[in-house]
Amino acid sequence: MTYWKDRAADAANLRLFVPGDGWRAFKDKMNAEGNRIEDSGTQRAIESSLLNILNATNVAVLTGTGSSFAATNTAEKLTPAGM
C-alpha cells in the first residue's frame, strides 16, 4: 500500500479498466498548449455508470474483506477490515 501513502484523495488517481484497451485515466489528456484533447479519459463513462446506479431500483454492493484495508490502517499496524 506504499503507492497511496503520500497521495491525497483526488479524481486524477482514478483508473478504469477498459477491456481490450487496458487501464485508462479519469481525466482527459490535453496537448502541450492545453487547448485540445489528445486522449480522452474515462470521466464521462464513470459518471454515466454512477448515475445509472443511483437511478436504479435495486442496488447491491459486494465488497471483499480487504476492501477497507487502506482506509484506516497505518503501515506499521495492519489489522483485518472491520466489516
VEXVO-45513 format. One record per atom (N, C-alpha, C): residue number from 1; z, x, y; residue in one letter. Coordinates in Angstrom, 3 decimals. Example, Ala and Ser with C-alpha at 12.3 -4.5 7.8 and 13.67 -1.06 7.14 Angstrom:
<sites>
@num:1	w:7.800	u:13.190	v:-5.690	residu:A .
@num:1	w:7.800	u:12.300	v:-4.500	residu:A .
@num:1	w:7.800	u:13.200	v:-3.300	residu:A .
@num:2	w:7.080	u:12.850	v:-2.250	residu:S .
@num:2	w:7.140	u:13.670	v:-1.060	residu:S .
@num:2	w:7.870	u:12.900	v:0.030	residu:S .
</sites>
This chain:
<sites>
@num:1	w:0.000	u:0.804	v:-1.205	residu:M .
@num:1	w:0.000	u:0.000	v:0.000	residu:M .
@num:1	w:0.000	u:0.849	v:1.272	residu:M .
@num:2	w:-0.167	u:2.140	v:1.158	residu:T .
@num:2	w:-0.115	u:3.007	v:2.333	residu:T .
@num:2	w:-1.270	u:2.745	v:3.296	residu:T .
@num:3	w:-2.370	u:2.185	v:2.819	residu:Y .
@num:3	w:-3.502	u:1.870	v:3.698	residu:Y .
@num:3	w:-3.077	u:0.932	v:4.820	residu:Y .
@num:4	w:-2.209	u:-0.034	v:4.536	residu:W .
@num:4	w:-1.805	u:-1.045	v:5.512	residu:W .
@num:4	w:-0.564	u:-0.670	v:6.299	residu:W .
@num:5	w:0.059	u:0.465	v:5.989	residu:K .
@num:5	w:1.341	u:0.826	v:6.593	residu:K .
@num:5	w:1.303	u:0.878	v:8.117	residu:K .
@num:6	w:0.310	u:1.501	v:8.702	residu:D .
@num:6	w:0.254	u:1.667	v:10.160	residu:D .
@num:6	w:-0.763	u:0.759	v:10.827	residu:D .
@num:7	w:-1.248	u:-0.251	v:10.117	residu:R .
@num:7	w:-2.258	u:-1.152	v:10.681	residu:R .
@num:7	w:-1.612	u:-2.459	v:11.139	residu:R .
@num:8	w:-1.943	u:-2.859	v:12.343	residu:A .
@num:8	w:-1.454	u:-4.139	v:12.857	residu:A .
@num:8	w:-2.306	u:-5.274	v:12.280	residu:A .
@num:9	w:-1.722	u:-6.470	v:12.230	residu:A .
@num:9	w:-2.474	u:-7.634	v:11.769	residu:A .
@num:9	w:-3.605	u:-7.899	v:12.764	residu:A .
@num:10	w:-4.822	u:-7.956	v:12.250	residu:D .
@num:10	w:-5.980	u:-8.143	v:13.111	residu:D .
@num:10	w:-7.137	u:-8.674	v:12.275	residu:D .
@num:11	w:-7.933	u:-9.563	v:12.847	residu:A .
@num:11	w:-9.091	u:-10.112	v:12.136	residu:A .
@num:11	w:-10.098	u:-9.021	v:11.785	residu:A .
@num:12	w:-10.094	u:-7.919	v:12.521	residu:A .
@num:12	w:-11.025	u:-6.827	v:12.237	residu:A .
@num:12	w:-10.756	u:-6.198	v:10.871	residu:A .
@num:13	w:-9.559	u:-6.412	v:10.310	residu:N .
@num:13	w:-9.227	u:-5.865	v:8.996	residu:N .
@num:13	w:-9.687	u:-6.759	v:7.850	residu:N .
@num:14	w:-10.121	u:-7.980	v:8.132	residu:L .
@num:14	w:-10.551	u:-8.893	v:7.080	residu:L .
@num:14	w:-11.885	u:-8.471	v:6.495	residu:L .
@num:15	w:-12.033	u:-8.669	v:5.195	residu:R .
@num:15	w:-13.288	u:-8.408	v:4.492	residu:R .
@num:15	w:-13.565	u:-9.583	v:3.569	residu:R .
@num:16	w:-14.823	u:-9.888	v:3.344	residu:L .
@num:16	w:-15.236	u:-10.951	v:2.439	residu:L .
@num:16	w:-16.190	u:-10.354	v:1.418	residu:L .
@num:17	w:-15.941	u:-10.609	v:0.135	residu:F .
@num:17	w:-16.840	u:-10.111	v:-0.904	residu:F .
@num:17	w:-17.972	u:-11.104	v:-1.072	residu:F .
@num:18	w:-19.195	u:-10.647	v:-0.828	residu:V .
@num:18	w:-20.387	u:-11.474	v:-0.978	residu:V .
@num:18	w:-21.119	u:-10.990	v:-2.234	residu:V .
@num:19	w:-21.221	u:-11.854	v:-3.266	residu:P .
@num:19	w:-21.896	u:-11.434	v:-4.496	residu:P .
@num:19	w:-23.307	u:-10.914	v:-4.207	residu:P .
@num:20	w:-23.620	u:-9.772	v:-4.792	residu:G .
@num:20	w:-24.932	u:-9.163	v:-4.597	residu:G .
@num:20	w:-25.049	u:-8.337	v:-3.330	residu:G .
@num:21	w:-24.063	u:-8.452	v:-2.440	residu:D .
@num:21	w:-24.107	u:-7.747	v:-1.163	residu:D .
@num:21	w:-22.888	u:-6.847	v:-0.973	residu:D .
@num:22	w:-21.810	u:-7.105	v:-1.685	residu:G .
@num:22	w:-20.593	u:-6.298	v:-1.588	residu:G .
@num:22	w:-19.647	u:-6.798	v:-0.509	residu:G .
@num:23	w:-18.722	u:-5.927	v:-0.108	residu:W .
@num:23	w:-17.713	u:-6.274	v:0.897	residu:W .
@num:23	w:-18.337	u:-6.257	v:2.283	residu:W .
@num:24	w:-18.113	u:-7.318	v:3.041	residu:R .
@num:24	w:-18.667	u:-7.451	v:4.399	residu:R .
@num:24	w:-17.531	u:-7.572	v:5.404	residu:R .
@num:25	w:-17.713	u:-6.978	v:6.557	residu:A .
@num:25	w:-16.718	u:-7.029	v:7.628	residu:A .
@num:25	w:-16.680	u:-8.409	v:8.265	residu:A .
@num:26	w:-15.564	u:-8.730	v:8.890	residu:F .
@num:26	w:-15.367	u:-10.025	v:9.539	residu:F .
@num:26	w:-16.185	u:-10.126	v:10.824	residu:F .
@num:27	w:-16.115	u:-9.102	v:11.642	residu:K .
@num:27	w:-16.806	u:-9.116	v:12.938	residu:K .
@num:27	w:-18.257	u:-8.650	v:12.803	residu:K .
@num:28	w:-19.101	u:-9.100	v:13.733	residu:D .
@num:28	w:-20.489	u:-8.649	v:13.793	residu:D .
@num:28	w:-20.525	u:-7.190	v:14.237	residu:D .
@num:29	w:-21.444	u:-6.414	v:13.683	residu:K .
@num:29	w:-21.619	u:-5.025	v:14.105	residu:K .
@num:29	w:-22.663	u:-5.014	v:15.213	residu:K .
@num:30	w:-22.252	u:-4.539	v:16.386	residu:M .
@num:30	w:-23.128	u:-4.520	v:17.553	residu:M .
@num:30	w:-23.798	u:-3.157	v:17.703	residu:M .
@num:31	w:-24.907	u:-3.124	v:18.443	residu:N .
@num:31	w:-25.583	u:-1.853	v:18.700	residu:N .
@num:31	w:-24.782	u:-1.050	v:19.728	residu:N .
@num:32	w:-25.235	u:0.154	v:20.049	residu:A .
@num:32	w:-24.500	u:1.057	v:20.939	residu:A .
@num:32	w:-24.266	u:0.448	v:22.319	residu:A .
@num:33	w:-25.228	u:-0.331	v:22.817	residu:E .
@num:33	w:-25.087	u:-0.949	v:24.134	residu:E .
@num:33	w:-24.181	u:-2.187	v:24.087	residu:E .
@num:34	w:-23.963	u:-2.718	v:22.902	residu:G .
@num:34	w:-23.099	u:-3.899	v:22.754	residu:G .
@num:34	w:-23.773	u:-5.202	v:23.127	residu:G .
@num:35	w:-25.104	u:-5.231	v:23.172	residu:N .
@num:35	w:-25.794	u:-6.447	v:23.595	residu:N .
@num:35	w:-26.614	u:-7.103	v:22.486	residu:N .
@num:36	w:-26.616	u:-6.492	v:21.273	residu:R .
@num:36	w:-27.398	u:-7.073	v:20.186	residu:R .
@num:36	w:-26.688	u:-6.845	v:18.855	residu:R .
@num:37	w:-26.742	u:-7.836	v:17.991	residu:I .
@num:37	w:-26.108	u:-7.741	v:16.685	residu:I .
@num:37	w:-27.011	u:-6.966	v:15.732	residu:I .
@num:38	w:-26.481	u:-5.865	v:15.164	residu:E .
@num:38	w:-27.221	u:-5.083	v:14.179	residu:E .
@num:38	w:-27.005	u:-5.628	v:12.771	residu:E .
@num:39	w:-25.764	u:-6.027	v:12.480	residu:D .
@num:39	w:-25.423	u:-6.540	v:11.160	residu:D .
@num:39	w:-24.426	u:-7.674	v:11.346	residu:D .
@num:40	w:-24.786	u:-8.857	v:10.869	residu:S .
@num:40	w:-23.897	u:-9.999	v:11.082	residu:S .
@num:40	w:-22.690	u:-9.919	v:10.168	residu:S .
@num:41	w:-21.544	u:-10.268	v:10.715	residu:G .
@num:41	w:-20.307	u:-10.281	v:9.952	residu:G .
@num:41	w:-20.129	u:-11.603	v:9.226	residu:G .
@num:42	w:-18.967	u:-11.778	v:8.651	residu:T .
@num:42	w:-18.691	u:-12.977	v:7.853	residu:T .
@num:42	w:-17.791	u:-13.969	v:8.582	residu:T .
@num:43	w:-17.577	u:-13.771	v:9.861	residu:Q .
@num:43	w:-16.672	u:-14.627	v:10.626	residu:Q .
@num:43	w:-17.048	u:-16.101	v:10.506	residu:Q .
@num:44	w:-18.307	u:-16.432	v:10.697	residu:R .
@num:44	w:-18.725	u:-17.838	v:10.637	residu:R .
@num:44	w:-18.575	u:-18.415	v:9.232	residu:R .
@num:45	w:-18.854	u:-17.624	v:8.214	residu:A .
@num:45	w:-18.718	u:-18.093	v:6.834	residu:A .
@num:45	w:-17.253	u:-18.350	v:6.486	residu:A .
@num:46	w:-16.357	u:-17.445	v:6.908	residu:I .
@num:46	w:-14.924	u:-17.623	v:6.642	residu:I .
@num:46	w:-14.388	u:-18.823	v:7.396	residu:I .
@num:47	w:-14.731	u:-18.957	v:8.675	residu:E .
@num:47	w:-14.252	u:-20.094	v:9.464	residu:E .
@num:47	w:-14.754	u:-21.409	v:8.890	residu:E .
@num:48	w:-16.005	u:-21.450	v:8.452	residu:S .
@num:48	w:-16.563	u:-22.654	v:7.855	residu:S .
@num:48	w:-15.824	u:-23.023	v:6.567	residu:S .
@num:49	w:-15.527	u:-22.029	v:5.738	residu:S .
@num:49	w:-14.794	u:-22.275	v:4.496	residu:S .
@num:49	w:-13.391	u:-22.794	v:4.780	residu:S .
@num:50	w:-12.718	u:-22.191	v:5.751	residu:L .
@num:50	w:-11.363	u:-22.645	v:6.089	residu:L .
@num:50	w:-11.362	u:-24.064	v:6.643	residu:L .
@num:51	w:-12.352	u:-24.401	v:7.462	residu:L .
@num:51	w:-12.450	u:-25.764	v:7.975	residu:L .
@num:51	w:-12.704	u:-26.765	v:6.850	residu:L .
@num:52	w:-13.544	u:-26.389	v:5.885	residu:N .
@num:52	w:-13.777	u:-27.262	v:4.735	residu:N .
@num:52	w:-12.500	u:-27.491	v:3.944	residu:N .
@num:53	w:-11.693	u:-26.437	v:3.788	residu:I .
@num:53	w:-10.430	u:-26.565	v:3.066	residu:I .
@num:53	w:-9.472	u:-27.476	v:3.821	residu:I .
@num:54	w:-9.373	u:-27.296	v:5.144	residu:L .
@num:54	w:-8.456	u:-28.112	v:5.939	residu:L .
@num:54	w:-8.847	u:-29.589	v:5.943	residu:L .
@num:55	w:-10.132	u:-29.871	v:5.803	residu:N .
@num:55	w:-10.596	u:-31.256	v:5.796	residu:N .
@num:55	w:-10.654	u:-31.858	v:4.393	residu:N .
@num:56	w:-10.275	u:-31.087	v:3.383	residu:A .
@num:56	w:-10.312	u:-31.575	v:2.001	residu:A .
@num:56	w:-9.162	u:-32.547	v:1.753	residu:A .
@num:57	w:-9.381	u:-33.487	v:0.864	residu:T .
@num:57	w:-8.349	u:-34.449	v:0.498	residu:T .
@num:57	w:-7.292	u:-33.802	v:-0.381	residu:T .
@num:58	w:-7.701	u:-33.028	v:-1.363	residu:N .
@num:58	w:-6.775	u:-32.349	v:-2.277	residu:N .
@num:58	w:-7.000	u:-30.851	v:-2.212	residu:N .
@num:59	w:-5.909	u:-30.114	v:-1.979	residu:V .
@num:59	w:-6.000	u:-28.661	v:-1.906	residu:V .
@num:59	w:-4.913	u:-28.061	v:-2.794	residu:V .
@num:60	w:-5.278	u:-27.111	v:-3.627	residu:A .
@num:60	w:-4.315	u:-26.379	v:-4.446	residu:A .
@num:60	w:-4.471	u:-24.897	v:-4.138	residu:A .
@num:61	w:-3.360	u:-24.235	v:-3.872	residu:V .
@num:61	w:-3.379	u:-22.806	v:-3.577	residu:V .
@num:61	w:-2.649	u:-22.091	v:-4.707	residu:V .
@num:62	w:-3.367	u:-21.230	v:-5.407	residu:L .
@num:62	w:-2.791	u:-20.480	v:-6.512	residu:L .
@num:62	w:-2.747	u:-19.013	v:-6.129	residu:L .
@num:63	w:-1.558	u:-18.425	v:-6.192	residu:T .
@num:63	w:-1.427	u:-17.005	v:-5.886	residu:T .
@num:63	w:-0.720	u:-16.316	v:-7.043	residu:T .
@num:64	w:-0.929	u:-15.035	v:-7.155	residu:G .
@num:64	w:-0.276	u:-14.256	v:-8.198	residu:G .
@num:64	w:1.100	u:-13.805	v:-7.755	residu:G .
@num:65	w:1.877	u:-13.312	v:-8.692	residu:T .
@num:65	w:3.248	u:-12.898	v:-8.404	residu:T .
@num:65	w:3.307	u:-11.806	v:-7.342	residu:T .
@num:66	w:2.363	u:-10.904	v:-7.316	residu:G .
@num:66	w:2.395	u:-9.806	v:-6.356	residu:G .
@num:66	w:1.740	u:-10.101	v:-5.030	residu:G .
@num:67	w:1.370	u:-11.346	v:-4.772	residu:S .
@num:67	w:0.630	u:-11.658	v:-3.548	residu:S .
@num:67	w:1.434	u:-11.439	v:-2.281	residu:S .
@num:68	w:2.756	u:-11.460	v:-2.358	residu:S .
@num:68	w:3.560	u:-11.241	v:-1.154	residu:S .
@num:68	w:4.247	u:-9.885	v:-1.166	residu:S .
@num:69	w:3.824	u:-8.976	v:-2.033	residu:F .
@num:69	w:4.478	u:-7.672	v:-2.135	residu:F .
@num:69	w:4.496	u:-6.929	v:-0.818	residu:F .
@num:70	w:3.393	u:-6.892	v:-0.103	residu:A .
@num:70	w:3.327	u:-6.124	v:1.136	residu:A .
@num:70	w:3.906	u:-6.880	v:2.321	residu:A .
@num:71	w:4.258	u:-8.137	v:2.134	residu:A .
@num:71	w:4.727	u:-8.944	v:3.258	residu:A .
@num:71	w:6.075	u:-8.485	v:3.791	residu:A .
@num:72	w:7.029	u:-8.153	v:2.918	residu:T .
@num:72	w:8.368	u:-7.813	v:3.401	residu:T .
@num:72	w:8.931	u:-6.523	v:2.833	residu:T .
@num:73	w:8.295	u:-5.938	v:1.872	residu:N .
@num:73	w:8.837	u:-4.750	v:1.221	residu:N .
@num:73	w:8.527	u:-3.477	v:1.999	residu:N .
@num:74	w:9.494	u:-2.577	v:1.993	residu:T .
@num:74	w:9.265	u:-1.249	v:2.562	residu:T .
@num:74	w:8.721	u:-0.348	v:1.465	residu:T .
@num:75	w:8.118	u:0.737	v:1.835	residu:A .
@num:75	w:7.541	u:1.650	v:0.849	residu:A .
@num:75	w:8.631	u:2.273	v:-0.021	residu:A .
@num:76	w:9.845	u:2.427	v:0.512	residu:E .
@num:76	w:10.947	u:3.051	v:-0.224	residu:E .
@num:76	w:11.546	u:2.117	v:-1.267	residu:E .
@num:77	w:11.538	u:0.814	v:-1.011	residu:K .
@num:77	w:12.207	u:-0.143	v:-1.900	residu:K .
@num:77	w:11.292	u:-1.298	v:-2.232	residu:K .
@num:78	w:10.461	u:-1.124	v:-3.256	residu:L .
@num:78	w:9.585	u:-2.204	v:-3.694	residu:L .
@num:78	w:10.350	u:-3.121	v:-4.645	residu:L .
@num:79	w:10.358	u:-4.388	v:-4.328	residu:T .
@num:79	w:11.033	u:-5.371	v:-5.183	residu:T .
@num:79	w:10.057	u:-6.462	v:-5.548	residu:T .
@num:80	w:10.312	u:-7.178	v:-6.648	residu:P .
@num:80	w:9.396	u:-8.270	v:-7.027	residu:P .
@num:80	w:9.307	u:-9.317	v:-5.934	residu:P .
@num:81	w:8.174	u:-9.975	v:-5.903	residu:A .
@num:81	w:7.954	u:-11.030	v:-4.906	residu:A .
@num:81	w:8.895	u:-12.190	v:-5.150	residu:A .
@num:82	w:9.313	u:-12.842	v:-4.113	residu:G .
@num:82	w:10.189	u:-13.996	v:-4.241	residu:G .
@num:82	w:9.425	u:-15.284	v:-4.080	residu:G .
@num:83	w:8.830	u:-15.741	v:-5.157	residu:M .
@num:83	w:8.039	u:-16.960	v:-5.059	residu:M .
@num:83	w:8.826	u:-18.137	v:-5.542	residu:M .
</sites>
